């Protein structure tokens, strides 16, 4: 009897591939809870999950993210546009998991900003003043190089969210002499 059941389940339908029509998957409702059930949720209140924020792209709360299950079982969280994640996705697509942030995080995230502009007296002081006045933001390191009348600076900061980073970038862009600010 078991052999008959197995044969019945594995029987190939008659006809050609040209006659086959792909049927859409049946959804089990459109509730957000169903769609989020297969998504890793990241935040300060998440317990019992071994995850780490990847240093290659320094994801910040608000960035689109994905997880990669490392060989040690830990989940490395990458920005969705991370070059390393793209490489990992091509080699190990079965180890990529969707992820999102919780509404409340409460952590500080590392970010590096590249600042380009005109090398004027006091411009570094103006930039660091903007950072120091930004709520819950700390300047961790600064490197400035000047060439001719232009400068390039790298600012290592900690900041709580992507929204706050966007506001900070726009404030730095408003400093007289700053031409460009990029998150790297």
CORJOTA-V974527 format. One record per pair of residues at least 4 apart in sequence whose C-alpha atoms are under 8 Angstrom apart, sorted by the first residue. I is the first residue (numbers start at 1). J is the second residue. If there is no record, write none. Layout:
i & j
I & J
I & J
//
This chain:
i & j
1 & 5
2 & 6
3 & 7
4 & 8
5 & 9
6 & 10
7 & 11
15 & 19
16 & 20
28 & 34
29 & 34
30 & 34
30 & 35
31 & 35
32 & 36
33 & 37
35 & 39
38 & 98
39 & 97
39 & 98
39 & 99
39 & 100
40 & 67
40 & 97
40 & 98
40 & 99
40 & 100
41 & 46
41 & 99
41 & 100
41 & 101
41 & 102
42 & 46
42 & 99
42 & 100
42 & 101
42 & 102
43 & 101
43 & 102
43 & 103
43 & 104
43 & 105
43 & 106
44 & 104
44 & 105
44 & 106
44 & 107
45 & 104
45 & 105
50 & 73
50 & 74
50 & 75
51 & 74
51 & 75
51 & 76
51 & 77
52 & 74
52 & 75
52 & 76
52 & 77
53 & 58
53 & 59
53 & 76
53 & 77
53 & 78
54 & 58
54 & 59
54 & 76
54 & 77
54 & 78
56 & 78
56 & 82
56 & 84
57 & 78
57 & 79
57 & 82
57 & 184
58 & 78
58 & 79
58 & 109
58 & 110
58 & 111
59 & 63
59 & 65
59 & 77
59 & 78
59 & 79
59 & 109
59 & 110
60 & 109
60 & 110
60 & 111
60 & 160
60 & 161
60 & 162
61 & 101
61 & 105
61 & 109
61 & 160
61 & 161
61 & 162
62 & 101
62 & 161
62 & 162
62 & 163
63 & 79
63 & 80
63 & 162
64 & 79
64 & 80
64 & 100
65 & 77
65 & 78
65 & 79
65 & 80
65 & 98
65 & 99
65 & 100
66 & 77
66 & 78
66 & 79
66 & 80
66 & 96
66 & 97
66 & 98
66 & 99
66 & 100
67 & 75
67 & 76
67 & 77
67 & 78
67 & 96
67 & 97
67 & 98
67 & 99
68 & 75
68 & 76
68 & 77
68 & 78
68 & 85
68 & 88
68 & 95
68 & 96
68 & 97
69 & 73
69 & 74
69 & 75
69 & 76
69 & 95
69 & 96
69 & 97
70 & 74
70 & 75
70 & 76
70 & 95
78 & 82
78 & 85
79 & 85
80 & 85
81 & 85
81 & 86
82 & 86
83 & 87
84 & 88
85 & 89
86 & 90
87 & 91
88 & 92
88 & 93
89 & 93
89 & 95
89 & 96
92 & 96
101 & 105
105 & 160
106 & 160
107 & 160
108 & 158
108 & 159
108 & 160
108 & 161
109 & 158
109 & 159
109 & 160
109 & 161
110 & 156
110 & 157
110 & 158
110 & 159
111 & 156
111 & 157
111 & 158
111 & 159
111 & 183
111 & 184
112 & 154
112 & 155
112 & 156
112 & 157
112 & 183
112 & 184
113 & 153
113 & 154
113 & 155
113 & 156
113 & 157
113 & 181
113 & 182
113 & 183
113 & 184
114 & 152
114 & 153
114 & 154
114 & 155
114 & 180
114 & 181
114 & 182
114 & 183
114 & 184
115 & 152
115 & 153
115 & 154
115 & 155
115 & 178
115 & 179
115 & 180
115 & 181
115 & 182
116 & 150
116 & 151
116 & 152
116 & 153
116 & 178
116 & 179
116 & 180
116 & 181
117 & 150
117 & 151
117 & 152
117 & 177
117 & 178
117 & 179
117 & 180
118 & 149
118 & 150
118 & 151
118 & 177
118 & 178
118 & 179
119 & 123
119 & 146
119 & 149
119 & 150
119 & 151
119 & 177
120 & 149
120 & 177
122 & 126
123 & 127
123 & 175
123 & 176
123 & 177
124 & 128
125 & 129
126 & 130
126 & 175
127 & 131
127 & 172
127 & 175
128 & 132
128 & 139
129 & 133
130 & 134
130 & 168
130 & 171
130 & 172
131 & 137
131 & 138
131 & 139
131 & 168
132 & 137
132 & 138
132 & 139
134 & 168
136 & 159
136 & 160
137 & 157
137 & 158
137 & 159
137 & 160
138 & 157
138 & 158
138 & 159
139 & 155
139 & 156
139 & 157
139 & 158
140 & 155
140 & 156
140 & 157
140 & 158
141 & 155
141 & 156
141 & 157
142 & 153
142 & 154
142 & 155
142 & 156
143 & 153
143 & 154
143 & 155
144 & 151
144 & 152
144 & 153
144 & 154
145 & 151
145 & 152
145 & 153
146 & 150
146 & 151
146 & 152
147 & 151
159 & 164
159 & 165
160 & 164
161 & 165
162 & 166
163 & 167
164 & 168
165 & 169
166 & 170
167 & 171
168 & 172
169 & 173
169 & 181
170 & 174
171 & 175
172 & 178
172 & 181
173 & 178
173 & 179
173 & 180
173 & 181
174 & 178
//
